[in-house]
Amino acid sequence: MTVHTLRGAKALAAAIALGAAFALGSTGTSAAVGLTRHTVKQIAAQVIKKKAGSLDVARADLASNAASLGGRPPQAYQDSATVFTQRVLAPTTDITLVLLLNPGDWYVSWSARFTPATNAECWLDWESSSGKVVVADDGGSSLEDQAGHSASGVVHVDYGSTGYFHCHGTPAFTTPAVEPLQIVATPLDSVNNASLIVFGKRGVTPRGASARR
């Protein structure tokens, strides 16, 4: 982004003042009295033209930054999530969906409701030349007519890797007509890894542990 610094502004003001003073000094007092606004503008224009090469406004290499933020286009700062949906119309005990994402870091979440499904589990995994990574696993049993499941996780997608969404349940299940299975993938600019503190060692009781017993 081009910045007109105080140095450039002072140089411009000084240049114009110098030009006017030069005009006054060289033409004498009688000529100075006859100076018109048009004459002053002509003098200022000549001074600016001579000084333009040293002014910050002439640095065209910085002007290109005016259309970018930190060297990146404005579009790079807009969240752009991809939403996948799939209806399961025919009863089945297993489904596998393929996810194709561009290389990079992604936050992926999913939600599903099966009917009937007394015991179901779903998860995401990414397979590449370096191995398989499993994330966002959720499962359990339900005594209701419908079972809802959801989970989320962060994955790093390598070039040539393929993502899969798996679900297994018994008995055979379908998805409600108004609530298809949904997967949402959002690209991330960066991911910072951090460690968690493990409680419970040598008599250390986590906060709230006694209240949950």
trRosetta pair geometry for C-beta under 8 A, 3 or more apart (Angstrom, degrees):
i j d omega theta_ij theta_ji phi_ij phi_ji
1 62 7.2 -15 90 167 20 93
1 65 4.6 -95 -31 116 38 104
1 66 5.1 94 -125 -91 63 55
2 56 7.4 147 -172 145 91 97
2 57 7.2 73 171 -123 133 53
2 59 7.0 163 -127 77 102 93
2 62 4.6 117 -94 114 72 106
2 63 5.0 5 -47 -92 128 58
2 65 6.9 147 -36 58 57 98
2 66 5.8 -26 8 -56 88 111
3 56 7.0 -50 88 155 60 145
3 62 7.5 -78 14 157 68 145
4 8 5.6 -108 -167 73 71 134
4 9 6.4 80 151 -53 103 96
4 56 5.8 159 -126 81 48 123
4 57 6.0 13 -103 -67 99 92
5 8 5.1 102 59 5 75 97
5 9 7.2 -140 101 -1 43 88
5 56 5.3 112 16 -30 93 160
6 9 5.6 -56 -148 39 38 111
6 10 6.1 37 155 -19 70 105
7 10 6.0 -56 -147 37 28 108
7 11 6.3 28 154 -20 63 108
7 56 7.3 99 77 -33 95 120
8 11 5.6 -55 -147 35 31 112
8 12 6.3 31 155 -20 65 105
8 55 4.9 88 -150 -156 107 76
8 56 4.1 -92 -61 12 146 102
8 57 6.6 136 176 -16 149 82
9 12 5.8 -54 -150 35 31 111
9 13 6.3 27 154 -16 65 106
10 13 5.8 -56 -145 39 32 108
10 14 6.0 31 157 -18 67 110
11 14 5.8 -56 -144 40 27 110
11 15 6.1 32 155 -25 63 107
11 51 6.6 -180 146 178 106 135
11 54 6.8 -115 163 110 155 111
11 55 6.5 -165 87 -97 128 80
12 15 5.7 -53 -148 32 28 113
12 16 6.6 25 156 -16 64 104
12 48 6.8 29 -142 -109 94 90
12 51 6.9 167 -103 106 59 142
12 55 6.4 51 -67 -110 101 127
13 16 6.0 -55 -150 36 31 107
13 17 6.2 28 153 -16 65 109
14 17 5.7 -56 -145 40 32 110
14 18 6.0 34 154 -22 66 107
15 18 5.7 -54 -146 36 28 112
15 19 6.3 29 154 -20 63 105
15 47 4.6 157 151 160 99 117
15 48 6.8 125 109 -79 136 50
15 50 7.7 -174 -165 73 129 99
15 51 4.7 -63 -114 -30 161 160
16 19 5.7 -53 -149 35 31 111
16 20 6.4 28 154 -16 65 105
16 43 7.9 104 -151 114 68 93
16 44 4.9 15 -128 -123 103 94
16 47 5.7 161 -91 82 47 148
16 48 7.4 14 -73 -55 91 88
17 20 5.9 -56 -149 38 31 108
17 21 6.1 30 154 -18 66 108
18 21 5.7 -55 -144 39 30 110
18 22 6.1 34 154 -24 65 105
18 47 7.0 146 72 -136 91 138
19 22 5.6 -52 -147 33 30 113
19 23 6.5 31 153 -19 63 103
19 43 4.8 158 145 160 117 101
19 44 6.4 159 78 -89 146 43
19 46 6.8 152 -143 76 142 95
19 47 3.8 -99 -51 -62 144 137
20 23 5.6 -53 -151 34 33 111
20 24 6.4 30 152 -16 66 106
20 40 6.6 17 -106 -136 107 92
20 43 6.1 115 -82 115 60 145
20 44 7.7 8 -55 -68 95 82
21 24 5.6 -56 -148 39 33 110
21 25 5.9 27 156 -17 68 111
22 25 5.8 -58 -141 41 27 107
22 26 5.9 15 164 -13 66 115
23 26 6.3 -62 -137 40 23 101
23 27 6.0 -3 172 1 62 118
23 32 7.4 126 120 -102 85 82
23 35 7.1 93 130 -101 129 130
23 39 7.8 149 -177 149 153 108
23 43 5.4 -53 -47 -114 144 150
24 27 6.7 -73 -138 45 19 93
24 29 7.8 32 -174 -96 87 45
24 31 7.9 178 -133 86 43 93
24 32 4.4 44 -131 -100 84 127
24 35 7.7 -48 -84 -41 81 145
27 30 7.9 -117 140 71 85 66
27 31 3.2 -95 148 84 114 149
27 32 6.2 146 83 -51 108 67
28 31 5.1 91 60 12 79 100
28 32 6.9 -138 101 -11 40 91
29 32 5.5 -55 -147 32 34 114
29 33 6.7 39 156 -25 65 98
30 33 6.0 -48 -159 24 32 112
30 34 7.3 20 149 -9 59 107
31 34 5.7 -66 -161 41 40 108
31 35 7.4 66 142 -49 67 82
32 35 5.6 -21 -163 -16 45 115
35 39 5.1 -130 -155 79 71 135
35 40 6.1 74 168 -54 114 90
36 39 4.8 102 52 3 72 101
36 40 7.2 -135 97 -4 40 86
37 40 5.7 -54 -150 36 34 112
37 41 6.4 36 153 -20 66 105
38 41 5.8 -54 -151 35 31 113
38 42 6.6 33 151 -21 64 104
39 42 5.7 -54 -153 33 33 113
39 43 6.6 32 151 -18 66 104
40 43 5.7 -54 -151 36 34 111
40 44 6.3 33 153 -18 67 106
41 44 5.7 -55 -145 39 31 111
41 45 6.2 34 155 -23 65 106
42 45 5.7 -53 -147 34 29 112
42 46 6.5 29 155 -18 63 105
43 46 5.9 -57 -153 35 31 110
43 47 6.4 28 152 -17 66 107
44 47 5.7 -56 -148 37 33 110
44 48 6.2 31 156 -18 68 107
45 48 5.9 -53 -144 38 29 110
45 49 6.3 33 156 -23 63 107
46 49 5.8 -54 -149 33 29 113
46 50 6.6 26 155 -16 63 106
47 50 5.9 -59 -153 37 31 108
47 51 6.2 9 157 -2 68 115
48 51 6.0 -69 -140 50 29 98
48 52 6.0 56 156 -61 67 90
49 52 5.8 -24 -145 -13 28 119
51 54 5.8 -66 -172 45 69 103
51 55 6.1 74 133 -39 88 104
52 55 5.6 -55 -147 23 38 116
52 57 7.7 -69 -152 77 78 99
52 58 5.3 118 162 -72 77 133
53 58 6.0 -129 -125 117 25 171
54 58 7.6 63 39 33 15 137
55 58 5.2 99 70 -5 80 102
56 59 5.7 -40 -166 8 52 116
56 62 7.9 -26 179 45 87 149
59 62 4.9 37 116 12 109 110
59 63 7.5 166 103 -27 62 83
60 63 5.1 -39 -154 12 51 123
60 64 7.9 59 157 -25 67 85
61 64 7.0 -41 -174 12 37 107
62 65 5.7 -42 -173 19 59 117
63 66 5.8 -28 -174 -1 53 116
64 67 6.6 -57 -174 33 51 101
64 68 7.2 15 142 7 73 115
65 68 5.6 -80 -148 55 48 96
65 71 7.2 -39 -121 -80 94 54
67 73 7.6 -16 138 -123 86 73
67 74 8.0 -91 172 -19 61 101
68 71 5.8 23 136 -140 136 12
68 72 6.0 150 -171 64 103 24
68 73 5.7 -63 -115 -87 87 40
68 74 7.4 -142 -127 -36 42 65
69 72 5.9 -39 71 65 72 80
69 73 7.8 36 25 156 80 10
69 74 6.1 84 -3 -90 115 62
69 76 7.9 -152 59 59 102 106
69 77 6.4 -12 67 -26 144 138
72 76 4.3 -71 161 49 119 153
72 77 7.2 119 106 -39 121 89
73 76 5.4 115 65 -12 70 98
74 77 6.1 -62 -167 33 49 106
74 78 7.3 50 142 -28 72 103
75 78 5.6 -52 -157 22 47 117
76 189 7.8 86 162 -104 95 111
79 186 6.4 -9 -165 -155 103 113
80 186 7.8 150 78 -140 39 68
80 187 6.7 7 64 24 86 111
81 184 5.6 1 177 -173 125 97
81 185 6.6 155 -161 79 72 42
81 186 4.3 -33 -102 -89 91 86
82 101 7.5 -176 46 -108 146 92
82 184 7.3 157 81 -156 47 49
82 185 4.7 -13 59 61 98 98
82 186 7.8 -176 20 -75 65 41
83 182 6.6 -21 -168 -162 94 99
83 183 7.4 152 -159 81 47 50
83 184 5.3 -13 -105 -104 73 77
84 97 7.3 144 146 154 140 142
84 99 6.9 -114 -22 -109 164 93
84 182 7.1 148 82 -157 57 47
84 183 4.2 -8 59 60 108 100
84 184 7.7 -159 24 -71 71 33
84 185 7.4 39 -7 -4 105 104
85 180 4.6 73 -179 99 101 132
85 181 6.8 147 -158 80 54 55
85 182 5.3 -14 -102 -101 78 73
85 183 7.8 -167 -72 24 36 68
86 95 7.9 162 124 167 138 142
86 97 5.9 -142 -22 -96 164 142
86 175 7.9 117 106 10 66 156
86 180 5.9 172 74 173 27 113
86 181 4.8 -24 65 64 85 108
87 175 5.5 -139 -147 67 58 121
87 177 7.4 27 -138 -127 131 46
87 180 4.4 -73 -74 -114 71 110
87 181 7.3 174 -86 16 26 82
88 92 6.5 -110 -169 33 118 111
88 95 6.1 -91 -101 -70 127 152
88 114 7.7 -9 61 -115 142 85
88 173 7.0 41 110 111 143 79
88 174 5.0 -164 107 -147 91 54
88 175 4.5 102 36 -3 89 96
88 180 8.0 141 1 -143 64 75
88 181 6.7 55 -19 -16 101 120
89 174 6.2 25 -150 -145 15 119
89 175 8.0 -47 -61 44 41 82
90 174 7.1 175 79 -98 11 107
91 171 8.0 -11 -174 136 124 90
91 172 3.7 71 163 136 104 121
91 173 6.5 131 -143 46 74 10
91 174 5.6 -68 -86 -46 59 95
92 95 5.9 97 99 -59 136 88
92 172 5.6 103 20 -151 4 96
92 173 7.0 -51 63 55 55 60
92 174 7.8 94 18 -81 74 61
93 168 6.5 21 154 -156 77 67
93 169 6.1 -144 -151 70 59 54
93 170 5.8 20 -134 -83 113 70
93 171 7.4 -81 -92 179 98 37
93 172 5.2 -73 -56 -95 75 68
93 173 7.4 96 -102 12 42 80
94 166 7.6 -23 -162 -165 86 87
94 167 7.0 164 -149 88 42 60
94 168 5.2 -2 -102 -105 80 76
95 166 7.3 163 87 -152 56 43
95 167 4.8 7 51 52 95 102
96 164 5.8 -17 -167 -169 98 110
96 165 7.1 154 -156 78 46 52
96 166 5.3 -7 -104 -102 79 74
96 167 8.0 -164 -71 25 43 65
97 164 7.0 146 75 -160 47 57
97 165 4.3 -9 57 55 100 105
97 181 7.8 -176 -27 110 151 139
97 183 7.4 -170 97 -12 144 146
98 162 6.5 -35 -154 -178 98 109
98 163 7.2 118 -170 81 51 61
98 164 6.2 -29 -105 -103 52 69
99 108 7.8 55 175 -134 165 143
99 124 7.6 -6 13 -144 147 109
99 162 7.6 137 67 179 60 61
99 163 3.5 -41 70 88 106 115
99 164 6.8 -156 16 -70 88 19
99 165 6.3 80 -31 -24 114 98
99 183 6.8 -103 -94 130 126 154
99 185 7.1 138 -169 -55 128 144
100 162 7.1 -29 -95 -131 69 74
100 163 7.2 -164 -67 36 25 94
101 104 7.8 -107 143 51 105 85
101 106 5.7 -23 171 -54 158 158
101 157 4.9 -132 90 -81 109 168
101 163 6.2 31 8 0 107 136
101 185 5.8 -127 -99 172 130 156
102 157 6.9 114 99 94 33 140
102 187 7.5 -8 63 -94 109 126
103 157 5.3 -148 -125 105 40 90
103 158 6.2 8 -127 -165 102 19
103 159 5.1 -18 -76 -67 138 64
103 161 7.9 105 -101 30 80 102
104 156 7.5 -107 140 -148 23 63
104 157 6.0 3 47 52 46 98
104 187 5.9 19 108 -145 138 103
104 188 7.4 178 149 54 102 68
105 154 6.6 2 -173 -176 97 102
105 155 7.5 168 -150 88 54 41
105 156 5.4 -28 -97 -102 71 72
105 157 7.6 -177 -84 16 21 77
105 187 7.2 99 81 -164 59 62
105 188 4.2 -58 106 62 106 111
105 190 7.2 74 42 -142 150 16
105 191 4.8 -158 -154 -24 159 122
106 154 7.0 165 85 -153 45 58
106 155 5.4 -15 62 62 94 85
106 156 7.8 162 19 -94 74 25
106 157 6.1 35 -2 -15 119 114
106 185 5.2 -11 -174 -166 130 95
106 186 6.7 141 -161 70 72 41
106 187 5.8 -46 -102 -103 75 46
106 188 6.4 -174 -96 2 19 93
107 152 6.9 16 177 179 85 112
107 153 7.8 -170 -150 101 56 27
107 154 5.5 -30 -99 -98 64 77
107 185 7.5 153 78 -155 48 46
107 186 4.7 -18 60 62 97 98
107 188 5.8 96 -24 -53 92 113
108 124 6.1 141 111 -141 138 177
108 135 7.3 102 63 98 114 128
108 136 6.4 -97 98 -27 96 152
108 152 6.6 178 95 -151 46 68
108 153 6.1 -15 62 64 87 69
108 154 7.6 145 18 -105 76 25
108 155 5.9 0 7 11 124 114
108 163 7.8 -165 -102 -162 166 153
108 183 6.8 -4 -170 -175 97 96
108 184 7.1 165 -151 85 49 52
108 185 4.9 -7 -104 -104 85 77
108 186 7.8 -175 -75 23 42 65
109 136 7.0 -175 -120 -125 41 139
109 150 7.1 19 178 -177 95 96
109 151 7.1 -161 -145 103 66 37
109 152 3.6 -20 -100 -100 88 104
109 153 7.9 144 -84 14 56 49
109 183 7.4 171 90 -153 43 52
109 184 5.1 -7 60 57 89 98
110 122 6.9 -113 106 130 135 134
110 124 6.9 150 -8 -51 135 115
110 136 6.3 100 22 155 104 140
110 150 6.5 -167 96 -141 53 62
110 151 6.4 0 54 56 86 70
110 152 7.4 165 14 -83 58 60
110 165 6.5 144 -98 -136 161 132
110 181 7.3 4 -173 180 104 88
110 182 6.6 171 -150 94 60 54
110 183 4.5 -15 -100 -103 97 74
110 184 7.4 -180 -80 18 46 67
111 148 7.4 -7 -172 -171 92 93
111 149 7.2 169 -152 92 49 51
111 150 4.0 -6 -105 -100 79 106
111 181 7.6 -175 91 -152 51 53
111 182 5.3 1 54 59 87 98
112 122 5.9 97 29 -27 143 164
112 148 7.3 168 91 -151 46 51
112 149 5.2 -9 62 61 90 94
112 150 7.3 167 19 -75 60 61
112 167 6.6 -106 130 -100 174 145
112 175 6.8 -88 -160 -105 83 115
112 181 4.5 5 -108 -118 96 90
112 182 7.5 -174 -72 27 59 60
113 146 5.5 17 177 175 102 117
113 147 7.0 170 -152 83 57 40
113 148 4.6 -18 -101 -99 88 76
113 149 7.6 170 -82 20 42 65
113 175 6.3 99 74 -143 69 79
113 176 5.9 -14 96 7 119 108
113 179 5.1 7 42 120 128 134
114 117 3.6 27 107 -7 123 144
114 120 5.4 128 35 -69 150 166
114 146 6.7 164 81 -155 40 68
114 147 5.2 -13 57 57 91 91
114 149 7.7 12 0 6 102 108
114 167 7.7 167 -66 171 134 137
114 169 5.7 63 143 75 170 177
114 173 3.8 8 -175 177 115 146
114 174 7.1 136 -152 65 69 25
114 175 6.4 -56 -100 -87 53 61
115 145 5.9 24 -141 144 101 81
115 146 4.3 -33 -83 -99 98 84
115 147 7.7 168 -76 17 51 65
115 173 6.3 121 56 -155 24 89
115 174 6.2 -39 67 66 76 75
115 175 7.4 102 21 -130 86 20
115 176 6.0 63 6 -60 132 81
116 145 5.5 -80 -105 -164 96 57
116 146 7.1 -101 -116 -79 52 42
116 147 7.9 75 -175 -8 50 95
116 171 6.5 32 86 56 98 101
116 173 6.5 -121 74 -108 33 82
117 120 4.3 17 161 -41 130 127
117 142 7.0 50 93 46 71 114
117 146 7.4 31 31 -151 88 39
117 147 4.4 -97 81 28 99 124
117 169 4.3 -18 -147 175 118 141
117 170 7.5 102 -148 64 70 20
117 171 7.3 -134 -109 55 47 53
117 173 4.1 5 -69 -88 109 139
118 141 5.8 8 160 -157 69 84
118 142 6.0 -138 -137 64 44 62
118 143 7.0 38 -132 -96 95 36
118 147 7.2 167 -97 -47 16 135
118 170 7.0 -43 57 100 87 65
118 171 7.0 47 16 3 99 74
119 139 7.8 34 -179 177 64 102
119 140 7.7 -115 -135 129 56 27
119 141 4.8 -16 -94 -102 76 83
119 142 7.9 -173 -66 21 38 65
119 169 6.3 164 92 -150 53 68
119 170 5.3 -6 64 57 104 83
120 139 6.1 -144 108 -140 47 82
120 140 7.5 -10 60 56 65 47
120 142 8.0 -19 19 11 99 107
120 147 5.4 150 25 96 124 143
120 149 6.3 -123 102 -31 113 142
120 167 6.6 2 -174 -174 105 96
120 168 6.9 174 -149 92 60 45
120 169 3.2 -8 -103 -100 92 114
120 170 7.8 178 -75 20 64 45
120 173 6.7 2 -88 -18 133 159
121 137 7.2 5 -176 -172 100 87
121 138 7.1 -175 -147 99 62 39
121 139 2.8 -11 -104 -96 85 137
121 140 7.6 112 -83 -9 76 39
121 149 7.7 165 -126 -131 28 160
121 167 7.2 173 91 -148 43 55
121 168 5.6 -6 58 58 87 88
121 169 7.2 167 17 -74 52 72
122 137 7.5 -178 94 -144 45 48
122 138 6.0 -7 59 62 82 81
122 139 6.8 155 14 -75 51 82
122 149 5.5 134 23 114 116 143
122 151 7.4 -176 89 20 94 118
122 165 7.0 9 -175 179 104 87
122 166 6.5 176 -148 93 59 53
122 167 4.2 -14 -98 -98 95 84
122 168 7.8 170 -79 19 52 56
123 134 5.9 10 160 -168 131 101
123 135 7.4 155 -172 78 88 31
123 136 6.2 150 -147 91 58 66
123 137 3.9 -1 -103 -103 114 77
123 138 7.3 159 -78 18 69 53
123 139 8.0 -41 -43 -38 94 106
123 151 7.5 -15 -110 63 58 151
123 165 7.7 -175 94 -149 33 54
123 166 5.7 -9 58 58 75 95
124 134 7.2 148 86 -157 51 53
124 135 5.2 -28 75 70 103 79
124 136 4.6 32 18 56 111 114
124 137 7.9 -129 25 -63 61 59
124 151 7.9 -155 1 92 101 114
124 153 6.7 -161 55 46 126 123
124 155 7.2 -100 125 -52 129 142
124 163 6.5 -7 -171 -171 101 104
124 164 7.1 159 -154 83 54 49
124 165 5.5 -24 -100 -100 76 70
124 166 7.8 169 -90 18 27 74
125 132 5.5 10 177 -176 119 104
125 133 6.4 167 -154 83 68 45
125 134 4.5 -25 -97 -98 99 68
125 135 7.3 148 -92 19 46 64
125 163 7.3 169 90 -150 37 60
125 164 5.5 -12 62 58 82 95
125 166 7.2 6 11 0 104 115
126 132 7.0 163 81 -152 45 56
126 133 4.9 -5 53 54 94 97
126 135 7.8 11 -2 11 98 107
126 155 5.4 128 -22 -168 142 134
126 156 8.0 -167 82 70 162 49
126 157 6.5 -129 -144 -104 147 68
126 161 5.4 36 175 160 102 126
126 162 7.2 170 -151 85 63 34
126 163 4.9 -29 -98 -97 81 76
126 164 7.7 170 -86 17 34 70
127 131 7.8 -98 -140 141 59 29
127 132 4.9 -16 -100 -101 75 86
127 161 6.3 174 85 -157 41 82
127 162 5.7 -15 58 60 92 83
127 163 8.0 169 17 -89 68 29
127 164 7.1 23 -4 -2 107 112
128 131 6.9 2 64 48 75 36
128 132 7.9 159 24 -84 59 41
128 158 4.5 65 -132 53 158 127
128 160 6.5 104 -139 93 88 84
128 161 3.5 -40 -79 -96 102 106
128 162 7.8 157 -74 17 62 57
129 158 7.6 -102 29 108 85 147
129 160 6.9 26 -21 97 104 129
129 161 7.9 -107 1 -79 65 83
130 158 6.9 107 14 -17 117 165
133 155 6.5 148 103 -134 132 96
133 156 7.8 58 30 45 170 78
134 137 6.5 29 154 -53 106 117
135 153 3.3 -160 168 108 120 161
135 154 7.3 -136 -150 53 157 35
135 155 5.7 -144 19 -70 151 99
136 151 3.9 144 -169 116 74 109
136 152 5.5 -8 -109 -130 112 5
136 153 4.0 -129 -46 1 86 111
137 151 6.2 -155 53 -171 17 175
138 149 4.7 158 111 -172 117 101
138 150 6.3 5 47 70 171 24
138 151 3.9 -174 -26 -44 117 119
139 149 6.7 8 -94 -125 37 139
140 147 7.4 -169 82 -166 83 122
140 149 7.3 166 30 -98 92 102
141 147 7.9 -87 -173 -116 24 140
142 146 7.5 -41 120 104 151 33
142 147 3.9 176 21 -99 144 100
144 147 6.7 149 67 -72 97 61
146 176 7.1 0 -119 -45 140 116
147 169 7.6 177 61 -138 139 139
147 173 8.0 -68 40 -121 107 147
154 188 7.1 2 -139 -13 110 155
154 191 6.1 137 172 -124 145 137
155 163 7.2 94 124 -104 164 124
156 191 7.6 -115 -75 28 100 153
157 161 5.6 -158 -161 69 66 122
157 163 7.1 -54 -107 -46 110 114
158 161 4.4 89 57 -21 81 124
165 183 6.1 -113 -71 -78 156 146
167 181 7.8 -112 -29 -118 152 148
169 172 7.7 110 95 -128 89 20
169 173 4.9 1 91 -3 136 133
175 179 6.4 -130 172 95 96 73
175 180 5.5 81 125 -128 146 44
175 181 5.5 -115 -88 -33 155 82
176 179 4.4 35 68 41 110 98
188 191 5.8 62 120 -59 145 89
198 201 6.8 66 115 -28 99 112
199 204 5.5 -127 -165 118 76 112
199 205 7.4 15 165 147 120 14
199 206 4.1 113 104 -77 155 90
200 204 6.0 -89 -48 77 8 85
200 205 7.4 52 -98 -110 56 31
200 206 6.4 -20 -54 -31 84 97
201 204 5.5 15 56 26 58 117
205 209 5.1 -135 -179 47 91 137
205 210 6.8 25 172 -38 141 95
206 209 4.5 106 65 -47 82 116
208 211 5.0 -57 -159 40 64 116
208 212 6.1 57 147 -23 85 103
209 212 6.1 -63 -153 35 31 105
209 213 6.9 37 151 -33 64 103
210 213 5.8 -47 -154 17 38 116
